[in-house]
Amino acid sequence: MAAAAAVEIQKLVKRYGDTVAVDGLDLEVRPGEIFGLLGPNGAGKTTTFKILVTLLRPTSGTVKIFGHDVVNEADRVRQLMGYVPQERAVDRLLTAQQHLELFVDLYHLPADIAAARIREALQLVDLADRTEEPVGKFSGGMKKRLEIACGLLHEPKILFLDEPTLGLDVQSRGQVWAHIRRLKQSGMTVVINSNYMEEADHLCDRVAIIDKGRLRALGSPHDLKRNVGGESTTMEQVFIHYTGHRIRDEEIQ
């Protein structure tokens, strides 16, 4: 029997009154890949992302994470996934160690494995030497890496990252990308909701471009660029080709 897809979306619809945010979306994410969701504001990608992480219920259609339905098996899905939201979820007065201890309690991890998990997570994101510093002294990139560490404590099979490098400088963004690639090397599936074309181009194995609630394009950045205009084509040009929209600076601040 073939292994279950990491994410399987079939005929997904989400309505808000008369507004259709997601309109019959079909999509599959393969185990072990870094997958990106791209789309202009109002395209439905954020709604789709929230359904994937069990924060919203679909109007119709099915969504499964490693074969488990996000509505009927929501508790099991949450055990399988890690989620790092766009909004900063760190307290500047707490240390990195204290943040991870808090998440250990939230995940109900047994005491006999908690210390080892915290150690491993901090090492993975290169914060093992900063455990006792207040997070208020951390750079934006360090805070994001700490959030990723918090999402890894229960050893999820899939990690959902909502705008993981939003507002970071170029150096910090590159550091976060490096840690995401390291997660892929460990066998984890990573799904990213992003508006950064460069992020999709250099980080994702495949991307889905969504507009008006529908899938407009799906493939590797290389294949999408080749299909649109050749090797010199940028992902921004691909995005404009399929959506008719440009990602404006004010949309990615």
C-alpha positions as CSV (number, residue, x, y, z in Angstrom):
1,M,0.0,0.0,0.0
2,A,1.3,3.4,-0.9
3,A,2.2,5.8,1.9
4,A,-0.4,8.4,2.8
5,A,0.1,11.9,1.4
6,A,1.4,14.4,4.0
7,V,-1.5,16.6,3.0
8,E,-4.5,15.7,0.8
9,I,-7.1,18.3,-0.1
10,Q,-10.1,17.3,-2.1
11,K,-12.8,19.7,-3.4
12,L,-12.2,22.1,-0.5
13,V,-14.7,24.9,-0.2
14,K,-14.9,27.6,2.5
15,R,-17.6,30.3,2.4
16,Y,-18.2,33.3,4.6
17,G,-21.8,34.2,3.9
18,D,-22.0,35.0,0.2
19,T,-18.2,35.2,-0.1
20,V,-16.4,32.1,-1.4
21,A,-12.8,32.2,0.0
22,V,-11.8,28.7,-1.2
23,D,-13.5,27.3,-4.3
24,G,-13.1,23.6,-4.9
25,L,-9.4,23.3,-4.2
26,D,-7.6,20.0,-4.9
27,L,-4.0,19.7,-3.6
28,E,-1.5,17.2,-2.4
29,V,1.7,17.6,-0.4
30,R,4.2,14.8,-0.6
31,P,6.0,13.4,2.6
32,G,9.4,15.0,3.1
33,E,9.0,18.0,0.9
34,I,9.1,21.8,1.5
35,F,5.9,23.0,0.0
36,G,4.9,26.6,-0.5
37,L,1.5,28.3,-0.7
38,L,1.6,31.5,-2.6
39,G,-1.2,33.9,-3.5
40,P,-2.2,37.6,-3.5
41,N,-4.1,39.1,-0.5
42,G,-7.6,37.7,-0.5
43,A,-6.6,34.7,-2.6
44,G,-7.8,32.1,-0.1
45,K,-4.3,30.8,0.9
46,T,-4.6,32.0,4.5
47,T,-8.0,30.4,4.9
48,T,-6.7,27.2,3.4
49,F,-3.7,27.3,5.8
50,K,-6.0,27.8,8.8
51,I,-8.1,24.8,7.8
52,L,-4.9,22.7,7.5
53,V,-3.9,23.5,11.1
54,T,-7.5,22.9,12.4
55,L,-8.2,26.6,13.2
56,L,-11.1,26.7,10.7
57,R,-13.7,24.2,9.6
58,P,-14.3,23.8,5.9
59,T,-17.7,24.4,4.4
60,S,-17.4,21.2,2.3
61,G,-14.7,19.0,1.0
62,T,-12.1,17.0,2.8
63,V,-8.6,17.7,4.2
64,K,-6.4,15.0,5.5
65,I,-3.0,15.1,7.2
66,F,-1.2,11.8,6.8
67,G,-4.5,10.2,6.3
68,H,-6.3,11.8,9.2
69,D,-9.3,14.1,8.7
70,V,-8.8,17.6,10.1
71,V,-12.4,17.8,11.2
72,N,-13.2,14.3,12.4
73,E,-9.8,13.6,13.8
74,A,-8.6,17.0,14.8
75,D,-6.9,15.9,18.0
76,R,-4.9,13.3,16.2
77,V,-3.9,15.8,13.5
78,R,-2.7,18.3,16.1
79,Q,-0.5,15.5,17.6
80,L,1.1,15.0,14.1
81,M,1.8,18.7,13.4
82,G,3.8,21.6,14.6
83,Y,2.5,25.1,13.9
84,V,4.4,28.4,14.0
85,P,2.0,31.4,13.4
86,Q,2.8,34.6,11.7
87,E,2.3,36.6,14.9
88,R,5.2,36.5,17.3
89,A,4.3,34.2,20.2
90,V,7.2,34.8,22.5
91,D,7.4,36.7,25.8
92,R,10.3,39.1,25.9
93,L,10.7,38.6,29.7
94,L,11.0,34.9,29.5
95,T,14.2,33.0,28.6
96,A,14.5,30.5,25.8
97,Q,14.6,27.7,28.3
98,Q,11.4,29.0,30.0
99,H,9.6,29.2,26.7
100,L,10.4,25.6,25.9
101,E,9.4,24.4,29.4
102,L,6.1,26.1,28.9
103,F,5.5,24.3,25.6
104,V,6.6,21.0,27.2
105,D,3.6,21.5,29.6
106,L,1.3,22.4,26.7
107,Y,2.2,19.3,24.8
108,H,1.9,17.2,28.0
109,L,5.4,15.7,27.4
110,P,6.6,13.2,30.1
111,A,9.1,14.6,32.5
112,D,11.6,11.9,31.7
113,I,12.0,13.0,28.0
114,A,11.3,16.8,28.3
115,A,14.8,17.8,29.1
116,A,16.3,15.9,26.2
117,R,13.7,17.3,23.8
118,I,14.4,20.9,24.9
119,R,18.2,20.3,24.5
120,E,17.7,18.8,21.0
121,A,15.3,21.6,19.8
122,L,17.7,24.3,21.0
123,Q,20.7,22.7,19.3
124,L,18.7,22.3,16.1
125,V,18.1,26.0,15.8
126,D,21.5,27.1,17.1
127,L,20.3,28.6,20.4
128,A,21.9,26.1,22.8
129,D,24.3,28.8,24.1
130,R,21.5,31.4,24.7
131,T,19.1,29.4,26.9
132,E,19.2,31.7,29.9
133,E,18.9,35.0,28.2
134,P,15.7,37.0,28.2
135,V,14.1,36.7,24.7
136,G,13.8,40.5,24.7
137,K,17.5,40.6,23.9
138,F,17.1,38.3,20.9
139,S,17.1,39.5,17.3
140,G,14.1,39.0,15.1
141,G,15.7,35.9,13.5
142,M,16.5,34.4,16.8
143,K,13.0,34.9,18.0
144,K,11.6,33.1,15.0
145,R,14.1,30.2,15.4
146,L,12.9,29.9,19.0
147,E,9.3,29.7,17.8
148,I,10.3,27.0,15.4
149,A,12.0,25.1,18.3
150,C,8.8,25.4,20.3
151,G,6.9,23.8,17.4
152,L,9.3,20.9,17.3
153,L,9.2,19.7,20.9
154,H,6.6,17.0,20.3
155,E,8.5,15.7,17.2
156,P,5.8,16.4,14.7
157,K,5.7,14.7,11.3
158,I,4.8,18.0,9.5
159,L,5.5,21.6,10.4
160,F,3.3,24.5,9.2
161,L,5.0,27.9,9.0
162,D,2.9,31.0,8.4
163,E,5.1,33.7,6.9
164,P,8.2,32.4,8.7
165,T,10.5,35.3,7.6
166,L,8.1,38.2,7.5
167,G,9.8,41.4,8.6
168,L,13.2,39.8,9.0
169,D,16.4,41.3,7.5
170,V,18.2,39.4,4.7
171,Q,20.7,37.8,7.0
172,S,18.1,36.6,9.5
173,R,15.9,35.3,6.7
174,G,18.8,33.2,5.3
175,Q,19.4,31.8,8.8
176,V,15.8,30.7,9.1
177,W,15.9,29.2,5.6
178,A,19.0,27.2,6.6
179,H,17.1,25.7,9.6
180,I,14.1,24.8,7.5
181,R,16.3,23.0,5.1
182,R,17.8,21.1,8.0
183,L,14.3,20.0,9.0
184,K,13.8,18.6,5.5
185,Q,17.0,16.7,5.7
186,S,15.8,15.1,8.9
187,G,12.7,13.8,7.0
188,M,10.2,16.3,8.1
189,T,7.5,17.7,5.8
190,V,7.3,21.5,5.9
191,V,4.4,23.6,4.5
192,I,5.0,27.4,4.2
193,N,2.5,30.1,3.7
194,S,4.5,33.0,2.2
195,N,4.4,36.2,0.1
196,Y,8.2,36.2,-0.5
197,M,8.9,35.1,-4.1
198,E,12.6,34.6,-3.2
199,E,11.6,32.3,-0.4
200,A,9.5,30.2,-2.7
201,D,12.2,30.1,-5.3
202,H,15.2,29.1,-3.1
203,L,13.5,27.1,-0.4
204,C,10.5,25.2,-1.7
205,D,10.5,21.9,-3.6
206,R,7.1,22.7,-5.0
207,V,4.7,25.7,-4.8
208,A,1.0,26.1,-5.3
209,I,-0.2,29.5,-6.6
210,I,-3.7,30.2,-5.4
211,D,-6.0,33.0,-6.6
212,K,-9.7,33.6,-6.0
213,G,-9.8,30.4,-4.0
214,R,-8.6,28.2,-6.9
215,L,-5.4,26.5,-7.8
216,R,-3.7,28.4,-10.7
217,A,-0.4,26.7,-10.9
218,L,1.5,23.8,-9.2
219,G,5.1,22.6,-9.6
220,S,8.7,23.2,-8.7
221,P,9.9,26.8,-9.0
222,H,12.2,25.7,-11.8
223,D,9.4,24.1,-13.8
224,L,7.0,27.0,-13.3
225,K,9.6,29.5,-14.5
226,R,10.5,27.3,-17.5
227,N,6.8,26.9,-18.4
228,V,6.2,30.7,-18.3
229,G,9.3,32.1,-20.0
230,G,12.5,30.2,-19.6
231,E,15.5,30.1,-17.4
232,S,15.7,33.9,-17.0
233,T,12.2,34.2,-15.7
234,T,11.7,35.1,-12.0
235,M,9.2,33.7,-9.6
236,E,7.6,37.2,-9.4
237,Q,7.0,37.0,-13.1
238,V,5.5,33.6,-12.7
239,F,3.2,34.9,-10.0
240,I,2.1,37.8,-12.1
241,H,1.5,35.5,-15.1
242,Y,-0.9,33.3,-13.2
243,T,-2.6,35.8,-10.9
244,G,-2.4,39.1,-12.7
245,H,-1.2,40.6,-9.4
246,R,2.1,41.9,-8.1
247,I,3.2,41.4,-4.5
248,R,3.5,45.0,-3.4
249,D,6.0,46.0,-0.7
250,E,3.2,47.0,1.7
251,E,1.8,43.5,1.5
252,I,5.0,41.9,2.8
253,Q,5.9,44.2,5.6
